Amino acid sequence: IITFGGRDDTNECIDNIYYLDLLNKKDGWKESKLKCPKASTYNALLMNDNMVHIVPFYVHIDHFSIPIKKLLPNKLIEQINLDIDIEENINEFGLEYKEM
């Protein structure tokens, strides 16, 4: 799980990026070394080319993208790639869904 921006306890927009490794939940949420391009709340989408696209809520003129490999630690990226390879080899629905 990755979150982009959002609001803090005082309702101010933030530019932090946080991630949670669901296979290692005991470590809790970690903050990415990178920040969002500007403080805001975002919608995000990971595309097949491993690019993360983020668009601020309620604003249709801004669009930013970055490779997923720059957001997460290498160890986590390697685990994600391993899990995707396994899923694609055993789950036909996953393959069909990815192509849509």
Secondary structure by P-SEA (a helix, b strand, c coil): ccccbbbccccccccbbbbbccccccccbbbbcccccccccbbbbbccccbbbbbccccccbbbbbbccccccaaaaaaaaaaaaaaaaccaaaaaaaac
